[in-house]
Structures are given as structure tokens and as C-alpha cells.
Amino acid sequence: MADRQDYQKEYREKNKERLHEQHKIYRETHQEQIKAYRQSHKEQAKVYNKRYREKNRDKLIAYSRNYRKIHEEELKEKRLEYYRDNYNREKEAAKMREWRQKGYDATIYYANRNRKLWTAEEVDRLFELQEMGLTSTEIAITLGRTKGAVDIQLYKRRSSKKHNEDGAFQELQDLIELYRINSNLGEE
């Protein structure tokens, strides 16, 4: 039996090109039969492929890594080409809206201060939490605000610090806050 397998292996090696051409011609002339056979044996092929992948997992991983290493530039160019061909601003905008909505949905349940004015204490606490390294979602839950409100407040404060390094803007904010407090006191 071993002699026969050795002979077949040797024969395939010697006649590799000729056998390759014969298989190519056969596939071209018998496309319909091959398609029908594959369709009728689809479940068997799935089972066989699954079993093969389980048995040869390490071998397949090594082959895949080696292939990516050898064809790194080619694969990079294909990715860039795919991105150029399939980039769609509307899809990207829809993904961003979906991402923002998920952040909002995650924090709206905890937002008991939703649509209320920010107090100076809340703003101070916001920056403390940010300096501690919390994400905007965690800050929102802690403060009882939505993620969007926290993001907007952080953006406002960052942009105001950039434009008003001398502190004049902060004084104006303090005066406005003081006015709000005084006006609320008169209403009660």
C-alpha cells in the first residue's frame, strides 16, 4: 500500500503541470455538474471543513500569518482600494449618529438632572471626574446628566479656556451664575 502511495505522489510531482491543465479543462467543461454536486453535498462539505479546521487549527493560523507577512504590501493596497471604492459619507454619518444614540441611551436612565442648567459645583465636579480619568459616559451617570450634555459642557470649557486664558470669561460666567442665583431667590 505504501509503495502505491509513493508511486502516486511521485507521479503527481512529475506531471504536475499536465495534471493542472487537465483539471482546468475539466472544470471549464463540466461547470454545471460540479455546481450540482457541490449543492447536493453542501452539508457534508460543511462537516468535513469544520473537522479539518479543528484538527489543523495551528497549521492554518501559521499559514495565515505567513501569508499576511509575505503579502503585506499587496493586502495594504487592497484595503486602501476597497476603502476608496466603498467610502460613503452617508454611511459614516449614520454610524456616528448610531454611536451617539447608544451613548445617549446608556445614560438617559440615570439622567435625573436632564435639561437643567449646570451649576458651578456640577462643573467643578465634572472636571474633577475628568481628571480622575473617567469616561464621559461614567461622568454622565455620576452627575445625573446625559452623555451628550457632558460632552457639550467639556467642549465649551475647553474652547473657553483656549480663547480666554486671562480669566475674563470665567469672571463673566461667575457673574451670570450669581445673577441666576439672585433672580431665583427673588421668585420664591
Secondary structure, 3 states (H helix, E strand, C coil): CHHHHHHHHHHHHHCHHHHHHHHHHHHHHCHHHHHHHHHHCHHHHHHHHHHHHHHCHHHHHHHHHHHHHHCHHHHHHHHHHHHHHHCCHHHHHHHHHHHHHHHHHHHHCCCCCCCCCCCHHHHHHHHHHHHCCCCHHHHHHHHCCCHHHHHHHHHHHHHHHHHCCCCHHHHHHHHHHHHHHHHHHHHC
